[in-house]
Amino acid sequence: MKARTISAIFFLLMMTLPDIQAQRGVEDGSRYGHGDDSVRCVTNLSLYREYARQKDYKSAIKFWRIVFNECPVSTKNIYIDGVRIFKDYIGNEPNDEIRSHYVDTLMMVYDQRIKYYSRDKGDQRGRQGVDLLRYRRLDDIRYVKQAYSYLEESIELEKNEASEAVVATFFTSAITLFQHGELDEKKLIKDYILSNDILVYQIKKYPNNSTPSDIKARQDINMQNLKLSCDLLVEQFSELYEKDSREISDLQTITSVMKAMECTDQPLHYTAAKELHELKPSAESAANIAMLAFDKGEYDIAVQYFEQSIQLETDAETKALYYLGLAKSLYKQDKKPQARDNALKARELKDNWGEPYLIIGQMYAESADECADIYLPKSIYWVAVDKFNHAKSIDPSVEDQANKLILTYSNYFPNKEDAFFVGIHEKDTYTVNCWINETTKARF
């Protein structure tokens, strides 16, 4: 900036401000103060702003300090620029002690903005907490505790509109405190439920924004890895479930959180899931009940709800998963032909998917007694291994599992002597009848 520009600004300010008794804004609550002090405030405000626009923070800082200390309500830009200035200082300071002082000042900027612009408190506490963790999370656990309190306060004020960064950082700090013995398991679960509710709200409200879904997925994994007590979760949710005025959103919270924490074997989860489906039937809720019933060995109920989920689902790949669930349930009921039909429907809806063929192969192998060929009883293992080979040929992700099954069931192949006795040689075509009715190649 040229010297004559600064001089011109100062001259104009002197010409336009009234000549009254001096008093600073910080003392009388006015925007600029009065008299000479108002001139001092406006002059320094203009000077620091001009330097700040050029990102010349070293030149701006001395003028900024005067405005910050003497006329704190002159403009909100004091605090917006103050955060930028001290983040720049922090990022460029190699000395840890000096850097720490800059972080303290950054926190002071947030505090003073909240003091004079209280309506901004929710947003600013969130930003303050995020920045404190960014710069001091490795220094001492007390800074994590302080940041956690800022973030918690922000969420209490902003509720479902809390920023994604605040929600993510809040729960990360909660886990850190839990791991250091500074937060008990019960409070951690409460914090998880709180974060989950906000993220679910934002996922529904902003369907084109994938960030809340990504955050939720990471939080779910973190909770699973902690292996917390399902009993405590049930204790938390029993009160919510038993209240007279419970809503669909309450049931959604109970089912989604218990599923994420792998507590689906709890009776409360099953009960809540069935009630949620009755009140608001969806493909997902039907599938949840089906999977729960499957785990409980109630395969007739699993079949019923997998069929519902298939009818309600519109996404092809998701529907494929439900068809495979139906196939597994029918398989457990020893309804192998129907199970195979549904496994093949699953495969039709999802490209390069080997798992349906693994299941079909296992059904073939387990049908050895009922479908034993009168001439070559063990020929059924040929068609079983055919399915395992096909599975790994289209889907590398199942290769290890397929190879184990191939190794197991290849040991049961017919031997050459038995095959020769009925006129079958290596690579001859052979048909396995019964409900299987598939043609294969002979090998020994």
VENFENJO-V964073 format. One record per backbone hydrogen bond with DSSP energy under -0.5 kcal/mol. CO is the residue of the C=O (numbers start at 1). NH is the residue of the N-H. If there is no record, write none. Layout:
BEGIN
co=CO nh=NH
co=CO nh=NH
END
This chain:
BEGIN
co=2 nh=5
co=2 nh=6
co=3 nh=7
co=4 nh=8
co=5 nh=9
co=6 nh=10
co=7 nh=11
co=8 nh=12
co=9 nh=13
co=10 nh=14
co=11 nh=15
co=12 nh=16
co=13 nh=17
co=18 nh=20
co=23 nh=34
co=24 nh=27
co=24 nh=28
co=25 nh=29
co=34 nh=23
co=34 nh=37
co=35 nh=38
co=35 nh=39
co=36 nh=40
co=37 nh=41
co=38 nh=42
co=39 nh=43
co=40 nh=44
co=41 nh=45
co=42 nh=46
co=43 nh=47
co=44 nh=48
co=45 nh=49
co=46 nh=50
co=47 nh=51
co=48 nh=52
co=49 nh=53
co=50 nh=54
co=51 nh=56
co=52 nh=55
co=55 nh=57
co=56 nh=60
co=57 nh=61
co=60 nh=63
co=60 nh=64
co=61 nh=65
co=62 nh=66
co=63 nh=67
co=64 nh=68
co=65 nh=69
co=66 nh=70
co=67 nh=71
co=70 nh=26
co=71 nh=74
co=75 nh=78
co=76 nh=79
co=76 nh=80
co=77 nh=81
co=78 nh=82
co=79 nh=83
co=80 nh=84
co=81 nh=85
co=82 nh=86
co=83 nh=87
co=84 nh=88
co=85 nh=89
co=86 nh=90
co=87 nh=91
co=88 nh=92
co=89 nh=93
co=90 nh=93
co=92 nh=94
co=94 nh=96
co=95 nh=99
co=96 nh=100
co=97 nh=101
co=98 nh=102
co=99 nh=103
co=100 nh=104
co=101 nh=105
co=102 nh=106
co=103 nh=107
co=104 nh=108
co=105 nh=109
co=106 nh=110
co=107 nh=111
co=108 nh=112
co=109 nh=113
co=110 nh=114
co=111 nh=115
co=112 nh=116
co=113 nh=117
co=117 nh=120
co=118 nh=121
co=120 nh=124
co=121 nh=125
co=122 nh=126
co=123 nh=127
co=124 nh=128
co=125 nh=129
co=126 nh=130
co=127 nh=131
co=128 nh=132
co=129 nh=133
co=130 nh=134
co=131 nh=135
co=132 nh=136
co=133 nh=137
co=136 nh=139
co=136 nh=140
co=140 nh=143
co=140 nh=144
co=141 nh=145
co=142 nh=146
co=143 nh=147
co=144 nh=148
co=145 nh=149
co=146 nh=150
co=147 nh=151
co=148 nh=152
co=149 nh=153
co=150 nh=154
co=151 nh=155
co=152 nh=156
co=153 nh=157
co=154 nh=158
co=155 nh=159
co=158 nh=161
co=159 nh=162
co=163 nh=167
co=164 nh=168
co=165 nh=169
co=166 nh=170
co=167 nh=171
co=168 nh=172
co=169 nh=173
co=170 nh=174
co=171 nh=175
co=172 nh=176
co=173 nh=177
co=174 nh=178
co=175 nh=179
co=176 nh=180
co=177 nh=182
co=177 nh=183
co=178 nh=181
co=184 nh=188
co=185 nh=189
co=186 nh=190
co=187 nh=191
co=188 nh=192
co=189 nh=193
co=190 nh=194
co=191 nh=195
co=192 nh=196
co=193 nh=197
co=194 nh=198
co=195 nh=199
co=196 nh=200
co=197 nh=201
co=198 nh=202
co=199 nh=203
co=200 nh=204
co=201 nh=205
co=202 nh=206
co=206 nh=209
co=208 nh=210
co=210 nh=214
co=211 nh=215
co=212 nh=216
co=213 nh=217
co=214 nh=218
co=215 nh=219
co=216 nh=220
co=217 nh=221
co=218 nh=222
co=219 nh=223
co=220 nh=224
co=221 nh=225
co=222 nh=226
co=223 nh=227
co=223 nh=228
co=224 nh=227
co=229 nh=233
co=230 nh=234
co=231 nh=235
co=232 nh=236
co=233 nh=237
co=234 nh=238
co=235 nh=239
co=236 nh=240
co=237 nh=241
co=238 nh=242
co=239 nh=243
co=243 nh=246
co=247 nh=250
co=247 nh=251
co=248 nh=252
co=249 nh=253
co=250 nh=254
co=251 nh=255
co=252 nh=256
co=253 nh=257
co=254 nh=258
co=255 nh=259
co=256 nh=260
co=257 nh=261
co=258 nh=263
co=259 nh=262
co=263 nh=266
co=266 nh=269
co=266 nh=270
co=267 nh=271
co=268 nh=272
co=269 nh=273
co=270 nh=274
co=271 nh=275
co=272 nh=276
co=273 nh=277
co=274 nh=278
co=275 nh=279
co=276 nh=280
co=282 nh=286
co=283 nh=287
co=284 nh=288
co=285 nh=289
co=286 nh=290
co=287 nh=291
co=288 nh=292
co=289 nh=293
co=290 nh=294
co=291 nh=295
co=292 nh=296
co=293 nh=298
co=294 nh=297
co=297 nh=299
co=298 nh=302
co=299 nh=303
co=300 nh=304
co=301 nh=305
co=302 nh=306
co=303 nh=307
co=304 nh=308
co=305 nh=309
co=306 nh=310
co=307 nh=311
co=308 nh=312
co=309 nh=313
co=315 nh=319
co=316 nh=320
co=317 nh=321
co=318 nh=322
co=319 nh=323
co=320 nh=324
co=321 nh=325
co=322 nh=326
co=323 nh=327
co=324 nh=328
co=325 nh=329
co=326 nh=330
co=327 nh=331
co=328 nh=332
co=329 nh=333
co=330 nh=335
co=331 nh=334
co=334 nh=336
co=335 nh=339
co=336 nh=340
co=337 nh=341
co=338 nh=342
co=339 nh=343
co=340 nh=344
co=341 nh=345
co=342 nh=346
co=343 nh=347
co=344 nh=348
co=345 nh=349
co=346 nh=349
co=346 nh=350
co=347 nh=350
co=350 nh=353
co=352 nh=354
co=354 nh=357
co=354 nh=358
co=355 nh=359
co=356 nh=360
co=357 nh=361
co=358 nh=362
co=359 nh=363
co=360 nh=364
co=361 nh=365
co=362 nh=366
co=364 nh=367
co=365 nh=368
co=367 nh=371
co=369 nh=372
co=376 nh=379
co=377 nh=380
co=378 nh=381
co=379 nh=382
co=379 nh=383
co=380 nh=384
co=381 nh=385
co=382 nh=386
co=383 nh=387
co=384 nh=388
co=385 nh=389
co=386 nh=390
co=387 nh=391
co=388 nh=392
co=389 nh=393
co=390 nh=394
co=391 nh=394
co=391 nh=395
co=395 nh=398
co=396 nh=399
co=398 nh=402
co=399 nh=403
co=400 nh=404
co=401 nh=405
co=402 nh=406
co=403 nh=407
co=404 nh=408
co=405 nh=409
co=406 nh=410
co=407 nh=411
co=408 nh=411
co=409 nh=412
co=410 nh=413
co=415 nh=419
co=416 nh=420
co=417 nh=421
co=418 nh=422
co=419 nh=422
co=419 nh=424
co=420 nh=423
co=425 nh=428
co=428 nh=442
co=430 nh=432
co=430 nh=440
co=431 nh=433
co=432 nh=438
co=433 nh=436
co=433 nh=437
co=438 nh=432
co=440 nh=430
co=442 nh=427
END
